[in-house]
Amino acid sequence: MDARALAALAANPGCRRRALLDGAGVDKGALARALGASANFGQSQFAHQRGNSFEARVKSDRGEALTRLLHERLRDGSPAPEPGGVDTPDLTAAGPQGRTARTALALREATAAGRWALLDHPMVSLDVAGSPAFLEPDAVVVHPDGSWSVIEIKSFPMVDGSADPAKVGAAARQSAVYALALERVAARVGEAEPDGGGAARAPRVRHQVLLVCPRDFSNLPTAELVDVRKQLSVTRRQLARLTRIEDIAATLPEGTTFDLRLADDGRTATRPVEELTAAVDAVDAAYAPECLAACELAVHCRARSRAAGAVESLGRGVRGELGGLTTVEAVLAAALERTGGGPTGDPAVDALRRAAALRAEALAAPGAVACR
């Protein structure tokens, strides 16, 4: 499980299906293909290459430009990084566990040095449902005061100082995962190096992430600070729920499995679709249209949601406005039911009936054209 997966969970914390499948390490893309509901999901090869090229450009001077961008945006009175004054520790180590340990050591040493330092692709970890998830931020900067900042580099543009809010929100959720993992590292550093009174002296992980993007469709970098405190809070709550993933599994029918029974080629699923569908549907989902941009199983969940007439398929905003009306059939029945005409006491029902009356009045007007 990577930061994108954890961020997607945080964006939809009520989805028990995704929590269970991610916690169990199920390949949701392969599962969706086996169900016949694969989605056009993920980053294109061109976008991936463009992102790698842009990141290499902004890091070509060993992180000095990134550090200067961070200092300029913060305006916190700290000393500006001087040419050649940014340390870039070597994070090479064997395996994810080795890289995680090397990153923690480099962060401790850079904090103690009291200088600007940039860690390029460090590795940190989080416990997710009892298993470690290894995460790799684009960069982490250590400030002279010992605090740490996450830097997130994206290839989508900032035009006139602003970017697509949806993409910025996704980047903020992903960065919050990194910040949370860094807080765990900072706590361990503080335990290892207490202050003179014996109390823990953990470095501060800043809640403002530096989002670096191309400026106005060029290949030149620009950046803005993004406050991720809200995303941090949501991620903490979701991780607390993931630790109870065994409770979700305990509600499943005996013998439930998501094994695809791959053929000798290691790719072709041989398990009957009916069995896989029953296994997936045994776990409750919380589908919303936003899932299409964040989950490989979204097409399957959308089809199930529509078949059940669930109002969630119309969006979380619609669902929130409808109160106790949970299906499209119930919504239409409430809107079209003929009563005495007075208020029912249910704001959602009253609003639906007013809307239905206004629609009928508009359609009855001369020259009106019905739309479906």
C-alpha positions as CSV (number, residue, x, y, z in Angstrom):
1,M,0.0,0.0,0.0
2,D,1.4,3.4,-1.0
3,A,0.5,7.0,-0.2
4,R,-2.0,7.2,-3.1
5,A,-3.9,4.2,-1.7
6,L,-3.9,5.6,1.8
7,A,-5.0,9.0,0.5
8,A,-7.9,7.4,-1.4
9,L,-8.9,5.6,1.8
10,A,-8.9,8.9,3.7
11,A,-11.0,10.5,1.0
12,N,-13.7,7.8,1.5
13,P,-13.3,6.5,5.0
14,G,-16.6,4.7,5.1
15,C,-15.8,2.2,2.4
16,R,-15.3,-1.1,4.2
17,R,-14.7,-2.9,0.8
18,R,-11.7,-0.8,0.0
19,A,-10.4,-0.9,3.5
20,L,-10.5,-4.7,3.5
21,L,-9.1,-5.3,0.0
22,D,-6.2,-2.8,0.6
23,G,-5.5,-4.1,4.0
24,A,-5.3,-7.7,2.6
25,G,-3.1,-6.6,-0.3
26,V,-5.5,-7.6,-3.0
27,D,-4.7,-6.4,-6.5
28,K,-7.9,-4.4,-7.2
29,G,-7.0,-3.8,-10.8
30,A,-6.7,-7.5,-11.5
31,L,-9.9,-8.1,-9.6
32,A,-11.8,-5.5,-11.6
33,R,-10.6,-7.1,-14.8
34,A,-11.7,-10.5,-13.7
35,L,-15.1,-9.1,-12.9
36,G,-15.3,-7.5,-16.3
37,A,-15.4,-4.0,-14.9
38,S,-11.9,-2.6,-15.5
39,A,-11.6,1.1,-15.3
40,N,-9.4,3.6,-17.2
41,F,-7.6,4.3,-14.0
42,G,-4.1,5.6,-13.2
43,Q,-1.6,7.9,-14.8
44,S,-0.8,7.6,-18.5
45,Q,2.7,6.7,-19.6
46,F,3.1,10.2,-21.2
47,A,2.1,12.0,-18.0
48,H,4.4,9.7,-16.0
49,Q,7.4,10.6,-18.2
50,R,6.5,14.3,-18.1
51,G,6.4,14.2,-14.3
52,N,9.7,12.4,-14.0
53,S,11.3,15.0,-16.4
54,F,9.9,17.9,-14.5
55,E,11.1,16.5,-11.2
56,A,14.6,15.8,-12.5
57,R,14.7,19.5,-13.7
58,V,13.8,21.0,-10.4
59,K,16.2,18.8,-8.5
60,S,19.1,19.2,-11.0
61,D,21.0,21.6,-8.6
62,R,21.0,19.2,-5.7
63,G,17.8,20.7,-4.2
64,E,19.0,24.3,-3.8
65,A,16.2,25.7,-6.0
66,L,13.6,23.7,-4.1
67,T,14.9,24.9,-0.8
68,R,14.9,28.5,-2.0
69,L,11.3,28.2,-3.2
70,L,10.3,26.8,0.3
71,H,12.1,29.7,2.1
72,E,10.5,32.3,-0.2
73,R,7.0,31.0,0.3
74,L,7.4,30.6,4.1
75,R,8.6,34.1,4.9
76,D,9.2,33.0,8.5
77,G,12.4,35.0,9.1
78,S,14.7,32.0,8.9
79,P,18.1,32.5,7.2
80,A,18.0,32.0,3.4
81,P,19.9,29.0,2.0
82,E,23.3,30.1,0.7
83,P,24.8,28.7,-2.5
84,G,26.2,25.3,-1.6
85,G,24.6,25.6,1.8
86,V,22.1,22.8,1.4
87,D,23.1,19.3,2.5
88,T,21.9,16.3,0.5
89,P,22.6,13.2,2.5
90,D,23.1,9.8,0.8
91,L,20.0,7.6,1.5
92,T,21.3,4.5,-0.3
93,A,20.5,1.3,1.6
94,A,19.4,-2.3,0.8
95,G,15.7,-3.0,0.8
96,P,12.8,-0.8,2.1
97,Q,13.6,-1.5,5.7
98,G,17.2,-0.5,5.2
99,R,16.2,2.7,3.4
100,T,13.7,3.5,6.1
101,A,16.3,3.2,8.8
102,R,18.8,5.2,6.7
103,T,16.2,8.0,6.2
104,A,15.6,8.1,10.0
105,L,19.3,8.4,10.7
106,A,19.8,11.1,8.0
107,L,16.9,13.1,9.5
108,R,18.3,12.9,13.0
109,E,21.8,13.9,11.8
110,A,20.5,16.8,9.7
111,T,18.3,18.1,12.5
112,A,21.3,18.1,14.9
113,A,23.5,19.9,12.3
114,G,21.2,23.0,12.3
115,R,21.6,23.5,8.6
116,W,19.4,23.4,5.5
117,A,19.2,19.8,4.2
118,L,17.2,18.2,1.4
119,L,16.4,14.4,1.4
120,D,15.7,13.3,-2.1
121,H,13.2,10.4,-2.2
122,P,13.5,9.4,1.5
123,M,11.6,6.3,2.7
124,V,9.3,6.3,5.7
125,S,6.7,3.8,6.9
126,L,3.4,3.5,8.5
127,D,1.7,0.6,10.2
128,V,-1.5,-0.2,8.2
129,A,-3.7,-2.9,9.6
130,G,-0.7,-4.4,11.4
131,S,1.6,-4.4,8.4
132,P,4.2,-1.8,7.4
133,A,3.4,0.4,4.3
134,F,6.6,1.9,2.9
135,L,6.1,5.5,1.5
136,E,8.5,7.6,-0.6
137,P,7.9,11.4,-0.6
138,D,9.4,13.4,-3.5
139,A,11.6,15.3,-1.0
140,V,11.8,16.3,2.7
141,V,13.5,19.5,3.8
142,V,15.1,19.9,7.2
143,H,15.1,23.6,8.3
144,P,17.9,25.2,10.4
145,D,15.6,25.3,13.3
146,G,15.2,21.5,13.2
147,S,11.7,21.4,11.7
148,W,10.8,19.2,8.7
149,S,8.7,20.0,5.6
150,V,7.3,17.8,2.9
151,I,7.8,18.7,-0.7
152,E,5.4,17.3,-3.3
153,I,6.2,17.7,-7.0
154,K,3.4,17.4,-9.5
155,S,3.4,17.8,-13.3
156,F,0.0,19.6,-13.6
157,P,0.4,23.4,-14.1
158,M,-0.2,26.4,-11.9
159,V,-1.8,29.0,-14.2
160,D,-1.7,32.6,-12.8
161,G,-0.8,31.2,-9.4
162,S,-3.6,28.6,-9.1
163,A,-4.1,25.0,-10.1
164,D,-7.0,22.6,-10.5
165,P,-8.6,22.4,-7.0
166,A,-9.3,18.6,-7.4
167,K,-5.7,17.9,-8.2
168,V,-4.5,20.1,-5.4
169,G,-6.8,18.3,-3.0
170,A,-5.5,14.9,-4.1
171,A,-1.9,16.1,-3.7
172,A,-2.8,17.5,-0.2
173,R,-4.2,14.1,0.9
174,Q,-1.2,12.3,-0.4
175,S,1.2,14.8,1.3
176,A,-0.7,14.4,4.6
177,V,0.1,10.7,4.5
178,Y,3.8,11.5,4.3
179,A,3.5,14.1,7.0
180,L,1.9,11.6,9.3
181,A,4.6,9.1,8.7
182,L,7.3,11.7,9.4
183,E,5.6,12.5,12.7
184,R,6.1,8.9,13.7
185,V,9.8,9.3,12.8
186,A,10.1,12.6,14.7
187,A,8.6,10.9,17.8
188,R,11.3,8.2,17.7
189,V,14.0,10.8,17.2
190,G,12.7,12.7,20.2
191,E,12.7,9.5,22.3
192,A,16.3,8.8,21.3
193,E,17.5,12.4,22.0
194,P,15.7,13.8,25.1
195,D,16.3,17.3,26.2
196,G,18.3,18.2,29.4
197,G,15.3,17.5,31.6
198,G,14.8,14.0,30.2
199,A,11.7,14.9,28.3
200,A,11.3,13.9,24.6
201,R,12.4,16.5,22.1
202,A,10.7,15.6,18.9
203,P,11.4,17.7,15.8
204,R,8.3,19.5,14.5
205,V,6.8,18.3,11.2
206,R,5.3,21.4,9.5
207,H,1.7,21.2,8.5
208,Q,2.3,23.4,5.4
209,V,3.5,21.3,2.4
210,L,5.3,22.9,-0.5
211,L,3.4,21.9,-3.7
212,V,5.8,22.4,-6.7
213,C,4.3,22.5,-10.3
214,P,5.1,23.9,-13.7
215,R,4.4,27.6,-14.2
216,D,1.8,28.5,-16.9
217,F,2.4,25.3,-19.0
218,S,6.2,25.9,-19.1
219,N,8.8,23.6,-17.6
220,L,9.8,26.2,-15.0
221,P,8.9,25.5,-11.4
222,T,6.6,27.5,-9.2
223,A,5.2,26.6,-5.8
224,E,2.6,27.3,-3.2
225,L,2.1,26.3,0.4
226,V,-0.8,23.9,1.1
227,D,-2.1,23.5,4.7
228,V,-2.8,19.8,5.3
229,R,-4.0,19.8,8.9
230,K,-7.5,18.8,7.9
231,Q,-6.2,15.9,5.7
232,L,-3.9,14.8,8.6
233,S,-6.8,14.6,10.9
234,V,-8.8,12.5,8.4
235,T,-5.9,10.2,7.7
236,R,-5.3,9.5,11.4
237,R,-9.0,8.6,11.9
238,Q,-8.9,6.3,8.9
239,L,-5.8,4.5,10.0
240,A,-7.4,3.9,13.4
241,R,-10.3,2.3,11.6
242,L,-7.9,0.1,9.5
243,T,-6.5,-1.4,12.6
244,R,-9.9,-3.0,13.2
245,I,-9.9,-4.6,9.8
246,E,-10.2,-8.0,11.4
247,D,-13.6,-6.9,12.6
248,I,-14.7,-6.4,8.9
249,A,-13.3,-9.8,7.9
250,A,-15.2,-11.5,10.8
251,T,-18.5,-10.5,9.2
252,L,-17.8,-12.3,6.0
253,P,-19.3,-15.7,5.2
254,E,-17.1,-18.6,6.0
255,G,-14.6,-19.4,3.3
256,T,-14.8,-16.0,1.5
257,T,-11.7,-15.4,-0.6
258,F,-10.6,-13.0,-3.3
259,D,-8.2,-15.5,-4.9
260,L,-8.3,-15.1,-8.7
261,R,-6.9,-18.6,-9.3
262,L,-4.4,-17.4,-11.9
263,A,-3.5,-19.6,-14.8
264,D,0.0,-20.7,-15.6
265,D,0.7,-17.4,-17.3
266,G,0.3,-15.6,-14.0
267,R,-2.2,-13.2,-15.4
268,T,-5.4,-14.9,-16.5
269,A,-8.0,-15.4,-13.8
270,T,-9.7,-18.8,-14.0
271,R,-12.1,-18.4,-11.0
272,P,-15.8,-18.1,-12.1
273,V,-17.0,-14.5,-12.2
274,E,-20.1,-15.5,-10.1
275,E,-17.9,-16.6,-7.2
276,L,-15.7,-13.4,-7.4
277,T,-18.8,-11.2,-7.6
278,A,-20.3,-12.9,-4.5
279,A,-17.1,-12.4,-2.6
280,V,-16.8,-8.7,-3.5
281,D,-20.4,-8.0,-2.8
282,A,-20.1,-9.7,0.6
283,V,-18.3,-6.5,1.8
284,D,-20.2,-3.3,2.0
285,A,-19.0,-0.4,-0.2
286,A,-19.5,3.3,0.0
287,Y,-19.6,4.3,-3.6
288,A,-19.5,8.0,-4.8
289,P,-18.7,9.4,-8.2
290,E,-15.4,10.6,-6.9
291,C,-14.3,6.9,-6.6
292,L,-13.9,6.8,-10.4
293,A,-10.7,8.9,-10.0
294,A,-9.4,7.0,-7.1
295,C,-10.3,3.3,-7.1
296,E,-9.9,0.4,-9.6
297,L,-13.2,-1.2,-8.5
298,A,-15.2,2.0,-9.0
299,V,-16.9,0.8,-12.2
300,H,-18.1,-2.4,-10.5
301,C,-19.3,-0.5,-7.4
302,R,-21.1,2.1,-9.6
303,A,-23.0,-0.6,-11.5
304,R,-24.1,-2.2,-8.2
305,S,-25.1,1.1,-6.7
306,R,-27.1,2.0,-9.8
307,A,-28.8,-1.4,-9.9
308,A,-29.8,-0.9,-6.2
309,G,-31.1,2.6,-7.0
310,A,-28.9,4.1,-4.3
311,V,-28.8,7.9,-4.2
312,E,-25.1,7.8,-3.5
313,S,-24.5,7.2,-7.2
314,L,-25.7,10.8,-7.7
315,G,-23.0,12.2,-5.4
316,R,-22.4,12.7,-1.7
317,G,-23.9,16.2,-1.8
318,V,-27.2,14.8,-3.1
319,R,-27.1,12.1,-0.5
320,G,-26.6,14.6,2.3
321,E,-29.6,16.7,1.1
322,L,-32.0,13.8,1.0
323,G,-31.9,12.7,4.7
324,G,-33.6,9.4,5.2
325,L,-34.4,8.9,1.5
326,T,-31.8,6.3,0.4
327,T,-33.1,5.2,-3.0
328,V,-34.1,6.9,-6.2
329,E,-37.4,5.1,-6.0
330,A,-38.1,6.5,-2.6
331,V,-37.1,10.0,-3.7
332,L,-39.5,9.9,-6.7
333,A,-42.3,8.5,-4.6
334,A,-41.9,11.2,-2.0
335,A,-41.8,13.9,-4.7
336,L,-44.9,12.8,-6.6
337,E,-47.1,11.6,-3.7
338,R,-50.3,13.5,-3.6
339,T,-51.3,14.6,-0.1
340,G,-53.2,17.5,1.4
341,G,-50.5,19.9,0.2
342,G,-49.3,21.1,3.5
343,P,-45.8,20.7,5.0
344,T,-44.9,17.1,6.0
345,G,-42.3,18.1,8.6
346,D,-39.5,16.5,6.6
347,P,-37.5,19.3,4.9
348,A,-36.2,16.9,2.2
349,V,-39.7,15.7,1.2
350,D,-41.1,19.3,1.3
351,A,-38.3,20.5,-1.0
352,L,-38.8,17.6,-3.4
353,R,-42.5,18.3,-3.6
354,R,-41.9,22.0,-4.2
355,A,-39.4,21.1,-7.0
356,A,-41.9,18.6,-8.5
357,A,-44.7,21.3,-8.5
358,L,-42.4,23.9,-10.1
359,R,-41.4,21.4,-12.8
360,A,-45.0,20.5,-13.6
361,E,-45.9,24.2,-13.8
362,A,-43.0,24.9,-16.1
363,L,-43.9,22.0,-18.4
364,A,-47.5,23.1,-18.5
365,A,-46.5,26.6,-19.8
366,P,-46.9,27.2,-23.5
367,G,-43.9,26.3,-25.6
368,A,-42.3,24.2,-22.8
369,V,-40.1,21.4,-23.9
370,A,-39.8,18.3,-21.7
371,C,-36.3,17.2,-20.8
372,R,-35.4,13.8,-19.5
